[in-house]
Amino acid sequence: MITGTLREVATLLRGELTGGDGEFRGVSTDSRRLESGQLFFALVGPRFDGHEFLADAADRGAAGAVVSRTNSETLSCVRVPNTLRALGELAADWRARFQIPVIGITGSAGKTTVKEMTAAILSESRVTLVTRGNLNNEIGVPLTLFGLDSRHRAAVIEMGANHQGEIARLTAMARPSVGVVTLAGDAHLEGFGSVEGIARGKGELFQGLPEEGVAVINADDCYAAFWRKTAGAGRVVYFGLGPGADYTARDLRVETAGGAQVNFRLVCPLGEAQVSVPLAGRHNVMNALAAAAAAAEAGASLQDICSGLAKTPGVAGRMQLVRGVAGCRIIDDTYNANPGAVRAALDYLCGLEGSAWAVLADMGELGERAARLHREIGEYARSVGVERLFTVGELAGEIAAGFGAGAEHYPDAENLVQALRPLLHGNVNLLVKGSRSTAMERVVAALTESVTAQTAGGAR
């Protein structure tokens, strides 16, 4: 964990120190969660201003604060022009003190799962720092880097973005030695403008790698050649299911009986081995290949890869199988949604034995193409065999329109649950998915309430 003095911070950030010097241990950007002795950064955003909580930070025992316009009467402060930029500068300085492999991971889908897989592999042989939850932006990445200490022998950093330039800034901050882009798809189109814009934005990770770094490229992605051409790294390795991939899979099997799992034979420069990953969906084979390549380039062995992937933890709200009311099986994929991820989830749903039903909500940040992309999802759902479709949200009405007969659209989640709940039975597999802003986990909770109550009461 980062430690230092306020004077050192002022010198590094070229800021003005007011009040006495003092030592700090750790950094916080949230006065509600601040721990005694931490340095508080007063960040400013469209709906918040950390300067309003300087007194709260002082009451909780902050060692000092980094501010941009207001000094505290009770806290020593370092005044800088921009506290968010200062947060990144301090994180970059702290990261530079550690000569360890750092893996940076981004992409339109799968980055959190690949992060967890990669960390599980590396943790087989070394203490590894990993991004907690979804702390993958210009606030979250610095907070993750501040956690580095002398115990760590590797770090896995997730990087998210919805505009050009963000990945470049995060890359300069984290200084990864290995970079992974899972894929370029139609997520965050509103900010990037096009899929090509997304590919360029995600490719900023490759451009920022050092000459001795390694770019891990999805060989099956149509932008693979573009990424190879623009990569700053001296080495490039490929993962994928097509020809020419350095890390590939053979004999793929997706199992659903007794728990979700994908099995395959890994073929890579380290050799060949049978791999089992306890996660749902064929798309997780590609995620596993990306993680295997990244971890191997950071020094993991073939045994580490096999054992680590077998222990990969499930990520809440991402393809989690849960038992619902009336014995139905719910696929909780509620954390977020974009067209590519929805298609992958629908593919998995329709590969299960039983009736394929889906509850789909709005997909956010799709820009001018939003209506068309939602309608195409409805068409795709019908084409792959979804039997009944329930939608909620303004844009999701286009999904229902694309699906046609058999789709039911509701104005809100409460009405949807009320209509859907009595229809469920033991032969139904129900996918629930929508963008983060739609909070579709509420639907999952409502459709598992009686099951949870029975379990809590001792029923099995």
Secondary structure, DSSP 8 states (H G I E B T S, - for coil): --EEEHHHHHHHHT-EEES---EEESEES-TTT--TT-EEE--EETTEEGGGGHHHHHHTT-SEEEESS---SSS-EEE-S-HHHHHHHHHHHHHTT--S-EEEEE-SSSHHHHHHHHHHHHTTTS-EEE--TT--STTHHHHHHTT--TT-SEEEEE---SSTTHHHHHHHHH--SEEEE----SSSHHHHSSHHHHHHHHHHHHHTS-TT-EEEEETTSTTHHHHHHH--SSEEEEESSSTT-SBEEEEEEEE-TTS-EEEEEEEETTEEEEEEE-SSSTHHHHHHHHHHHHHHHTT--HHHHHHHHHT----TTSSEEEE-GGG-EEEEE-S---HHHHHHHHHHHHTSSSEEEEEEE---S-GGGHHHHHHHHHHHHHHHT--EEEEESTTHHHHHHHH-TTEEEESSHHHHHHHHGGG--TTEEEEEE--GGG-THHHHHHTTHHHHHHHHTT--
